[in-house]
Amino acid sequence: MNTVIMTVRWLVRMRPTRRKATVGAALESRFRVLLSDLDILMHMTNGRYLSVLDAARISYYARTGLWKQFRVRGWSPVVTAQTITYHRSLTFPQSYRVRTRLLGTDAKNLYFEQIFHIGEIDYATALVSVRLTTKSHGSVDPAEILVFDGIFELPADLPSSVTSWSEFSRNPHSQNTRQSW
């Protein structure tokens, strides 16, 4: 419930702009560490980072016009995989930003890079895979979003690191995962 309240509060505060942002551009969302975000060690709990990622992506969809296009078609964006690397701890009452960028698509998913930062210092970096689903829970080919009018500037190819990560996350047991850590 806290995530819903945080997302709604953020969307209400979002200033409407006459000019839509371009999909593919990096967009920033502002947040603040609240007391309810802390774990027993008094830093933002790892689960809260994932909730903030959701809110920042919804902001991205809204600011680029994707959200309206998704809703008109009855599509929902659903996270299929994500990985996050924590570089530093966020603590109360720090104000921070999340930079969200759509890296591109493949035949099944959209891929986002999301970075938590304060100024020039990165606190966490995430890679998120999102699949668009229909009301009947079928998948939408990401190529279908490319027909949306004038809101796209996507790179032609995904970075090889994203492609490798995607292949692993889709079928981790087919890879040689029996490495000693």
N, C-alpha and C positions, 0 to 999 in steps of 0.2 A: 504494500500500500504506500509506503514511503516513496518508492520509485515513481508511482503514478502522480503523487502530489508534487514531487520534484519536477517531473516532466511538464505537468500542467502549469505549474508556477513559472517555469522557464518560458514556455510558449506564450503565456499571457504577457510576460515582460518583454518578449521579443518585439522590437519595433518593426512595423510594416515598412517595407521599402518599395519604391516604385520600380526599381530595377532588380530583377531576379539575379541571383548568383548563378554562375555557370557550373554545371556538373563537371567535375574534374579539377576545379579550383579548390584550394585548401581554405576551409572556413573555420572560424573559431567560435567556441561557445564558452562563456564564463561561468564559473562555479565557485563555491566556497565550502571549505571543510566545516561541517556542522558537528556538534557534540554527538548526535545520533550516528555519525559516520565512523566513530572511533571504535577500535577494539580494546582489549584489556591492556595493550602496550601503549595506548594513547596515540596511535596513528591511524590513518584511514584504513579500514579493513579491506582486504582484497576483494570481497564480494561487492563492496560499494563501488569500486573502480568499474566493475562490469555494468552496474546499474547506470553509472554516469556515461559510459560508452553508449548505452542505449539512448539516453536522453540527447546526447550530442549528435547521434545519427538521425534521430527524429528531427532535430533542429536542422540538420543538413538537408534532409528530405524537404522540409517545409520551405527553407530559404531558396532552394534550387527549383522549386515547383514540382519536384518528384512526388511529394506526398499527395498533392491534388490529383496528379495523373494516376497514381496507384489507387486512390480511393474511388475515382470515377470508374475504373475498370474492375473494382472489387478485389484488388491484389493486396497482399500483406507481405511485408519483408520479414523474414524469419532467419535468425542466426543459425548457421549450420556448423560453424567451427570458429574458434577464436583462440588466440594465444596472446599473452601479455607478459612483458618483461618489466620488472620494477627496478628502477635505478636509484631512487631516493624515496624517503617517506614524506607523505603529506600529513600535516598535523593541524589541529584546531588553532586558530581560525583562518588559516591561509586561504587566500583567493588564488585560483589557478584557472588556466584555460585548457581546453581540449581542442586541438587542431585536427579536423576530420577531412580526409581527402579520399575520393573514390579513385582507386588505382586503375580499375578497368573491370572487364568481365571475361568469362570464358563461356562455354556452352551451357553451364548450369547456374553460375553464381556471379554476384557482384563482390568485389574485394575492396575493403577499406583499410587505410592506415589511419590510426588515431593516436595522437601524442599528447600526453598530459605535460604541461610545462608552466613554469613561472619565469617570465622574461625569456632569456635564452637557455635556461637550464631545463633539460628534459627530466621528468620524474618517472614516467612510465611510457612504454610504447606498445601498441597493440596492433595485431593484424586480425581482421574480422571478415569472415565469409558469410554472405547473406543470400538466401534464395527467395525469390518472389513466388508466392503461392496464390492460388485462386480460392474462391469460397468453397469449392469442392475439394480443396487440399491438393489439387494438381500443381505441377510446377509451371512457371512461365519462363520461356526462353528469354534470357537477358537481351538478346538482339531485338526483341520487341520494344524495349524502351528507347532504342536508338531512333525510333520514328517520332519521338516527342519533339515538338517544334522548337528549334533554336536554343536548347538548354544544354547542349553537350559539347565538350571538348575532351574526349577521352584519348589516352595514348593508344596506339595501334596494337601494342602487345603488352602483356603483363610482364613484370620483371621475372626473371628465371627463378629467383628465390621464392616468389609467391606461387609460381606454378609447381615447384617442388613441394612446398608446404601443403598446397591444395591436394596434390596427389597422395601425399602421406596421410592427410586428415580424412580423406575419403576411404582409404583402405589401409590402415596402419599395419594390419597383420600380414599383408603381402610383402612388406618391407622387412629387411633384416633388423628386427628390433631387439634382438638378444645381445645387446652390447653390454659390457660391464661398465658401470658408472663409477 
